[in-house]
Amino acid sequence: MNDSLKQSVKNLWNNLPIFRDSMNKVPTLHIPIQKEMIEASLKNSDFMLATNTTANFYWYKP
């Protein structure tokens, strides 16, 4: 995706440096706090444990 997250969200990553520094090594899925989006992301077969999805930033948008 070519979208980006709000800077306020990105600023939160500094609170957990290991997460921030590892995001380019694993697929990172960002999900809005909405029941439908959480359910959809949990059912997405591209993000199952052994799928080997390309390391990148992914997110669900309402």
C-alpha positions in Angstrom: 0.0 0.0 0.0 1.1 3.5 -0.7 -0.7 5.1 2.2 1.0 6.1 5.4 -0.1 6.3 9.1 -0.6 9.4 11.1 2.6 10.8 12.6 0.9 10.5 16.0 0.8 6.7 15.5 4.4 6.6 14.3 5.5 8.5 17.4 4.1 5.7 19.6 6.7 3.3 18.1 9.4 5.1 20.0 7.8 3.8 23.2 8.8 0.3 22.2 12.1 0.5 20.3 12.4 -3.2 19.7 9.1 -3.1 17.8 10.2 0.0 15.9 13.6 -1.4 14.9 12.1 -4.8 13.8 9.3 -3.6 11.6 11.4 -3.8 8.5 12.3 -7.4 9.1 8.7 -8.9 9.4 5.3 -8.2 8.0 3.7 -5.5 10.2 0.0 -5.3 10.2 -1.7 -2.2 11.6 -5.4 -2.6 12.4 -7.9 0.1 13.5 -9.6 -0.6 16.8 -12.9 -1.7 15.1 -14.4 -5.1 15.6 -15.0 -5.7 11.9 -11.4 -4.8 10.9 -9.9 -6.9 13.6 -12.0 -9.9 12.6 -11.1 -9.4 8.9 -7.4 -9.2 9.7 -7.4 -12.4 11.8 -9.1 -14.3 9.0 -6.7 -13.0 6.3 -4.7 -16.1 5.2 -1.9 -13.8 3.9 -1.0 -13.1 7.6 -1.0 -16.5 9.1 2.1 -17.6 10.9 3.7 -19.7 8.2 2.8 -17.7 5.0 6.1 -16.0 4.5 4.5 -12.7 3.6 7.0 -10.1 2.5 8.4 -7.9 5.2 6.5 -4.6 4.8 3.9 -2.3 6.4 0.3 -3.4 5.9 -2.9 -2.0 7.3 -6.6 -2.3 7.2 -8.6 0.9 6.6 -12.2 1.4 7.5 
